[in-house]
Amino acid sequence: QVQLVESGGGLVQPGGSLRLACVGSGFRFRFYTMSWYRQRPAKERELVAFIAGVNNSTEYTDSVKGRFTISRDNAKNVVYLQMNKLKLEDTAVYYCNNGAVWGQGTQVTVSS
């Protein structure tokens, strides 16, 4: 059974940092492009970043470039999203995706 489980969300002040993790199981993790999406309040779900399975190339949405870093550890079947310099507008539920399956999401709230 394919499964993605996110963790690491929480409440943080503006300018702070969080690291999200997504553990995958039931599929050949290292061959899959892994993505992080987010859904902000009253907004549609949007792609934040992805990392390719073959060459670890990465892409980011413009609003997070220079602040967020996606990485992966194929030995542990984990993809990370390091989020620095968080802004109020980063508040969202963050989801992991392998192209076919969604995790349950983890809430990130940026508030003073």
Residue frames as a rotation matrix with the C-alpha (Angstrom) as fourth column:
GLN 1
0.576 0.817 0.000 0.00
0.817 -0.576 0.000 0.00
0.000 0.000 -1.000 0.00
VAL 2
-0.310 -0.669 0.676 1.42
0.642 -0.672 -0.370 3.33
0.701 0.319 0.638 -1.07
GLN 3
0.683 0.506 -0.526 1.54
0.727 -0.401 0.558 5.79
0.071 -0.763 -0.642 1.78
LEU 4
-0.295 -0.706 0.644 2.96
0.396 -0.704 -0.590 9.25
0.870 0.081 0.487 2.46
VAL 5
0.573 0.433 -0.696 3.14
0.800 -0.113 0.589 10.62
0.177 -0.894 -0.411 5.99
GLU 6
0.061 -0.494 0.867 4.06
0.170 -0.851 -0.497 14.23
0.984 0.178 0.032 6.66
SER 7
0.535 0.061 -0.842 5.34
0.845 -0.036 0.534 15.70
0.002 -0.997 -0.071 9.91
GLY 8
-0.463 -0.880 -0.109 7.04
0.887 -0.459 -0.059 18.79
0.002 -0.124 0.992 11.23
GLY 9
-0.083 0.495 0.865 4.34
0.366 -0.792 0.488 21.41
0.927 0.357 -0.116 11.01
GLY 10
-0.148 0.082 -0.986 3.54
0.986 -0.060 -0.153 23.80
-0.071 -0.995 -0.072 13.80
LEU 11
0.900 0.433 0.047 3.24
0.429 -0.900 0.076 27.38
0.075 -0.049 -0.996 14.95
VAL 12
-0.147 -0.986 -0.083 6.13
0.976 -0.158 0.150 29.72
-0.161 -0.059 0.985 14.25
GLN 13
0.365 0.206 -0.908 6.71
0.253 -0.960 -0.117 33.45
-0.896 -0.187 -0.403 14.34
PRO 14
0.995 -0.046 0.084 7.42
0.065 -0.322 -0.944 35.44
0.070 0.946 -0.318 11.19
GLY 15
0.390 -0.921 0.000 11.07
-0.855 -0.362 -0.373 35.06
0.343 0.145 -0.928 10.25
GLY 16
0.107 -0.302 0.947 11.29
-0.714 0.639 0.285 31.66
-0.691 -0.707 -0.147 11.88
SER 17
-0.489 -0.382 -0.784 12.05
-0.815 0.522 0.253 28.25
0.313 0.762 -0.566 10.43
LEU 18
0.373 0.501 0.781 10.49
-0.625 0.757 -0.187 24.83
-0.685 -0.418 0.596 10.22
ARG 19
-0.715 -0.518 -0.470 11.51
-0.699 0.503 0.509 21.59
-0.028 0.692 -0.722 8.58
LEU 20
0.437 0.889 0.136 8.83
-0.830 0.457 -0.319 19.35
-0.346 0.027 0.938 7.18
ALA 21
-0.775 -0.619 0.130 9.42
-0.531 0.749 0.397 15.67
-0.343 0.238 -0.909 6.51
CYS 22
0.426 0.865 -0.265 7.47
-0.891 0.352 -0.285 13.19
-0.154 0.358 0.921 4.39
VAL 23
-0.593 -0.575 0.564 8.11
-0.504 0.811 0.297 9.48
-0.628 -0.108 -0.770 4.69
GLY 24
0.140 0.605 -0.784 7.07
-0.980 0.196 -0.023 7.32
0.140 0.771 0.621 1.76
SER 25
-0.593 -0.278 0.756 6.35
-0.412 0.911 0.012 3.60
-0.692 -0.304 -0.655 1.75
GLY 26
0.201 0.719 0.665 4.97
0.181 0.640 -0.747 1.00
-0.963 0.270 -0.002 -0.62
PHE 27
0.988 0.039 0.148 6.72
0.152 -0.135 -0.979 2.28
-0.018 0.990 -0.140 -3.75
ARG 28
0.248 -0.965 0.092 10.24
0.968 0.243 -0.061 2.59
0.036 0.104 0.994 -5.11
PHE 29
0.684 0.210 -0.699 10.84
0.467 -0.861 0.199 5.97
-0.560 -0.462 -0.687 -3.54
ARG 30
-0.145 -0.883 -0.446 14.15
0.198 -0.468 0.861 6.83
-0.969 0.037 0.243 -5.15
PHE 31
-0.701 -0.110 0.705 12.75
0.695 0.115 0.709 6.68
-0.159 0.987 -0.004 -8.66
TYR 32
0.251 0.946 0.207 9.91
0.955 -0.277 0.107 9.10
0.159 0.171 -0.972 -7.99
THR 33
-0.625 -0.233 0.745 9.79
0.170 -0.972 -0.162 12.84
0.762 0.025 0.647 -8.28
MET 34
-0.172 0.513 -0.841 8.57
0.984 0.136 -0.119 14.07
0.053 -0.847 -0.528 -4.91
SER 35
-0.397 0.153 0.905 6.67
0.252 -0.930 0.268 17.29
0.883 0.334 0.330 -4.47
TRP 36
-0.653 0.314 -0.690 5.46
0.649 -0.238 -0.722 19.57
-0.390 -0.919 -0.048 -1.72
TYR 37
-0.316 0.664 0.678 2.18
0.433 -0.534 0.726 21.39
0.844 0.523 -0.119 -2.20
ARG 38
-0.897 0.149 -0.416 0.32
0.356 -0.315 -0.880 23.74
-0.262 -0.937 0.230 0.08
GLN 39
-0.146 0.905 0.400 -3.21
0.686 -0.199 0.700 24.92
0.713 0.377 -0.591 0.46
ARG 40
-0.983 -0.181 0.019 -3.63
0.128 -0.758 -0.639 28.32
0.130 -0.626 0.769 2.05
PRO 41
-0.464 0.863 -0.201 -6.93
0.443 0.030 -0.896 29.36
-0.767 -0.505 -0.396 3.59
ALA 42
0.476 0.819 -0.319 -9.56
0.034 -0.380 -0.924 29.98
-0.879 0.429 -0.209 0.89
LYS 43
0.031 -0.539 -0.842 -7.01
-0.938 -0.306 0.161 29.23
-0.344 0.785 -0.515 -1.83
GLU 44
0.897 0.197 -0.396 -6.47
-0.365 0.836 -0.410 26.33
0.250 0.513 0.821 -4.21
ARG 45
0.660 -0.699 0.275 -3.73
0.254 0.552 0.794 23.83
-0.707 -0.454 0.542 -3.58
GLU 46
0.857 -0.422 -0.296 -0.48
-0.495 -0.517 -0.698 24.98
0.141 0.745 -0.652 -5.19
LEU 47
0.663 -0.713 -0.228 2.86
0.629 0.696 -0.346 23.42
0.405 0.086 0.910 -5.98
VAL 48
0.905 -0.410 -0.108 5.63
-0.218 -0.669 0.710 24.68
-0.364 -0.620 -0.695 -3.71
ALA 49
-0.039 -0.968 -0.247 8.64
-0.970 -0.022 0.241 22.63
-0.239 0.249 -0.939 -4.80
PHE 50
0.966 0.242 0.087 9.66
-0.224 0.959 -0.173 19.34
-0.125 0.148 0.981 -6.30
ILE 51
-0.057 -0.994 0.094 12.77
-0.846 0.098 0.524 17.21
-0.530 -0.049 -0.846 -6.45
ALA 52
0.403 0.192 -0.895 13.42
-0.805 0.539 -0.247 14.70
0.434 0.820 0.372 -9.20
GLY 53
0.875 0.003 0.485 14.10
-0.296 0.795 0.530 11.08
-0.384 -0.607 0.696 -8.42
VAL 54
0.799 -0.562 0.215 16.87
0.572 0.597 -0.563 10.48
0.188 0.572 0.798 -10.91
ASN 55
-0.073 -0.905 0.419 19.13
0.680 -0.353 -0.642 13.52
0.729 0.238 0.642 -10.72
ASN 56
-0.071 0.125 -0.990 17.76
0.958 -0.267 -0.103 15.37
-0.277 -0.955 -0.101 -7.65
SER 57
-0.810 -0.119 0.574 17.07
0.347 -0.887 0.306 18.47
0.473 0.447 0.759 -9.71
THR 58
-0.385 0.637 -0.668 14.76
0.792 -0.143 -0.593 20.90
-0.474 -0.757 -0.450 -7.95
GLU 59
-0.566 0.308 0.765 12.25
0.354 -0.748 0.562 23.58
0.745 0.589 0.314 -8.81
TYR 60
-0.633 0.333 -0.699 10.44
0.660 -0.239 -0.712 26.11
-0.404 -0.912 -0.068 -6.63
THR 61
0.448 0.776 0.445 7.51
0.856 -0.516 0.037 28.40
0.259 0.364 -0.895 -6.96
ASP 62
-0.055 -0.575 0.816 8.67
0.359 -0.775 -0.521 32.01
0.932 0.264 0.249 -7.12
SER 63
0.565 0.398 0.723 7.25
-0.401 -0.633 0.662 33.00
0.721 -0.664 -0.199 -3.75
VAL 64
0.965 -0.198 0.169 9.52
-0.066 0.442 0.894 30.60
-0.252 -0.875 0.414 -1.84
LYS 65
0.591 -0.797 0.127 12.74
0.525 0.260 -0.811 30.81
0.613 0.546 0.572 -3.86
GLY 66
-0.228 -0.801 0.553 15.68
-0.113 -0.543 -0.832 31.63
0.967 -0.252 0.033 -1.64
ARG 67
-0.143 0.243 0.959 13.74
-0.966 -0.245 -0.081 30.73
0.215 -0.938 0.270 1.51
PHE 68
0.658 0.454 0.601 12.71
-0.563 0.826 -0.007 27.09
-0.500 -0.334 0.799 1.11
THR 69
-0.401 -0.784 -0.474 14.90
-0.914 0.379 0.146 24.11
0.065 0.492 -0.868 0.27
ILE 70
0.786 0.611 0.098 13.65
-0.609 0.792 -0.049 20.70
-0.108 -0.021 0.994 -0.79
SER 71
-0.391 -0.901 -0.188 15.88
-0.903 0.416 -0.113 17.67
0.180 0.126 -0.976 -0.32
ARG 72
0.734 0.641 -0.226 15.59
-0.596 0.767 0.238 13.92
0.326 -0.040 0.945 -0.07
ASP 73
-0.391 -0.760 0.519 17.21
-0.867 0.494 0.071 10.97
-0.310 -0.422 -0.852 1.63
ASN 74
0.151 0.503 -0.851 16.53
-0.815 0.550 0.180 7.93
0.559 0.667 0.493 -0.53
ALA 75
-0.709 -0.459 -0.536 18.05
-0.078 0.806 -0.587 5.57
0.701 -0.374 -0.607 2.03
LYS 76
-0.913 0.390 -0.116 15.33
0.143 0.042 -0.989 6.62
-0.381 -0.920 -0.094 4.47
ASN 77
-0.434 0.769 0.469 12.56
0.828 0.136 0.544 7.23
0.355 0.624 -0.696 1.92
VAL 78
0.197 0.441 -0.875 12.17
0.767 -0.626 -0.143 10.78
-0.611 -0.643 -0.462 3.18
VAL 79
-0.169 -0.203 0.964 11.72
0.722 -0.692 -0.019 14.10
0.671 0.693 0.264 1.43
TYR 80
-0.230 -0.033 -0.973 12.25
0.859 -0.476 -0.187 17.30
-0.457 -0.879 0.138 3.40
LEU 81
0.309 0.218 0.926 11.17
0.588 -0.809 -0.006 20.88
0.747 0.547 -0.378 3.05
GLN 82
-0.371 -0.504 -0.780 13.35
0.902 -0.396 -0.172 23.30
-0.223 -0.768 0.601 4.98
MET 83
0.399 0.611 0.684 11.45
0.681 -0.697 0.225 26.55
0.614 0.376 -0.694 5.36
ASN 84
-0.445 -0.619 -0.647 13.33
0.870 -0.471 -0.148 29.65
-0.213 -0.628 0.748 6.48
LYS 85
-0.981 0.030 -0.193 12.34
-0.044 -0.997 0.068 33.29
-0.190 0.076 0.979 6.81
LEU 86
-0.512 0.848 0.137 8.72
0.855 0.489 0.171 32.26
0.078 0.205 -0.976 7.09
LYS 87
-0.935 0.295 0.200 6.07
-0.258 -0.947 0.190 34.83
0.245 0.126 0.961 6.31
LEU 88
-0.456 0.848 0.270 2.46
-0.498 0.008 -0.867 35.17
-0.738 -0.530 0.418 7.37
GLU 89
0.295 0.634 -0.715 1.42
-0.936 0.041 -0.350 34.16
-0.193 0.772 0.605 3.87
ASP 90
-0.605 -0.517 -0.605 3.19
-0.596 0.799 -0.088 30.81
0.529 0.308 -0.791 4.21
THR 91
-0.560 0.494 0.665 0.44
-0.551 0.377 -0.744 29.70
-0.619 -0.783 0.061 6.57
ALA 92
0.061 0.529 -0.847 -1.12
-0.930 0.339 0.144 26.66
0.363 0.778 0.512 4.96
VAL 93
0.619 0.029 0.785 -1.59
-0.295 0.935 0.198 22.93
-0.728 -0.355 0.587 5.11
TYR 94
-0.102 -0.770 -0.630 1.45
-0.981 -0.027 0.191 21.39
-0.164 0.638 -0.753 3.44
TYR 95
0.780 0.456 0.430 1.08
-0.340 0.884 -0.322 18.15
-0.526 0.105 0.844 1.49
CYS 96
-0.466 -0.881 0.087 3.53
-0.516 0.350 0.781 15.66
-0.719 0.319 -0.618 0.10
ASN 97
0.709 0.697 -0.102 2.87
-0.463 0.352 -0.813 14.00
-0.532 0.624 0.573 -3.28
ASN 98
-0.306 -0.828 0.470 4.59
-0.075 0.514 0.855 11.35
-0.949 0.226 -0.219 -5.39
GLY 99
-0.870 0.035 -0.492 2.62
-0.490 -0.178 0.853 12.01
-0.057 0.983 0.172 -8.53
ALA 100
-0.485 0.714 -0.504 -0.22
0.010 0.581 0.814 9.72
0.874 0.389 -0.289 -7.58
VAL 101
0.213 0.490 -0.845 -0.79
0.822 0.378 0.426 9.74
0.529 -0.785 -0.322 -3.84
TRP 102
0.116 -0.083 0.990 -1.24
-0.323 -0.945 -0.041 12.53
0.939 -0.315 -0.137 -1.30
GLY 103
-0.783 -0.300 -0.545 -0.23
0.452 0.329 -0.829 12.55
0.428 -0.896 -0.122 2.31
GLN 104
0.102 0.888 -0.449 -2.63
0.980 -0.011 0.201 13.69
0.173 -0.460 -0.871 4.99
GLY 105
0.317 -0.056 0.947 -1.02
0.212 -0.969 -0.128 17.11
0.924 0.241 -0.295 5.28
THR 106
-0.127 -0.373 -0.919 0.67
0.992 -0.040 -0.121 19.02
0.008 -0.927 0.375 8.08
GLN 107
0.801 0.555 0.224 -0.44
0.542 -0.832 0.120 22.45
0.253 0.025 -0.967 9.28
VAL 108
-0.469 -0.877 -0.101 2.03
0.871 -0.441 -0.214 25.31
0.143 -0.188 0.972 9.24
THR 109
0.724 0.685 0.081 0.90
0.643 -0.713 0.278 28.49
0.249 -0.149 -0.957 10.95
VAL 110
-0.508 -0.850 0.141 3.02
0.772 -0.522 -0.362 31.62
0.381 -0.075 0.921 10.85
SER 111
0.557 0.758 0.340 1.78
0.405 -0.605 0.685 34.14
0.725 -0.245 -0.644 13.36
SER 112
-0.581 -0.714 0.391 3.10
0.008 -0.486 -0.874 36.71
0.814 -0.505 0.288 15.79
